């Protein structure tokens, strides 16, 4: 079965003076999927989105969005995409209904489309209130609704839930899932790695202007491996426990004398928690707790980009 890509870029390059924002970025986002784009600050994520949405022209390489070339046919791209930035772009002096009806008029969509979206995003009760009186979550939902007046082939979401409470965040997540289920391709940049883990079918880690790694959340976690950790009863047993984990995992254990813990990363998918406990016990080490867990996406990010900070 042939895969159709909603976003396809090859060797995208963009330079600002001495700064190489993109150094040959390759992306391939299948239609109807959610692609999470993560990376350290300055990795090139924002520049990539600006190129793909035709806001800036690349210095080299090529990119197709919804089948249209971002350089040769920017108008064709713009007709088929929507962009929701980090901050709500709706007019605070207009009511929620007036905002959406204005967008509908400008885009030559029926007035009923505005009312439909108000209901879909749970804003009907607040439709007559000025948008400036809305909570952060309500403004983000109104902003997302405005992007959907004309259903886009590709929706670019730039950190859509920054600053929102968990309830509002879940509401945005539900809306993104619904859009993907209906066939819209979503390219999502986010500073919340849990968000990418929850929503993304595929994740691209951008570092220094290139795609450093890509894959499903599960595939990226498998690259890093699981984390084995034991808590010993006495600090004097830390070295003995570390020697066992070193042998079992093949990686240098991390000791924490204050917490009395020893931990190590393992990529051995056959290693089990019962085996770890048996081997530690056989070495004469008394432990009070033990765990073997998959890495979080935060840990994947740190390992694969080799950074100490978590920014996206």
Protein Blocks (a to p, Z undefined) as FASTA:
>chain_A
ZZddfbdcehiacdehjbcfbgoiacdddehiacdddddehilmmmmmmmmnopaccfed
cddeehiafklmmmlmmmmgccddfbdcbdfkbcfklmmmmmmmmnopafklmmmmmmmn
opmmmmmpcfklpcfklmmmmmmmmmmmpacfbdcdehklgoiafklmmmmmmmmmmmmm
nopacddddfblklmmmmmmbdcddeehiafbgcdfklmmmmnopadddddfbfklmmmm
mmmmmmmnopacdddfknopacdddfbfkbcfklmmmmmmmnopacfbdcdddddfklmm
mmmnopabdcZZ
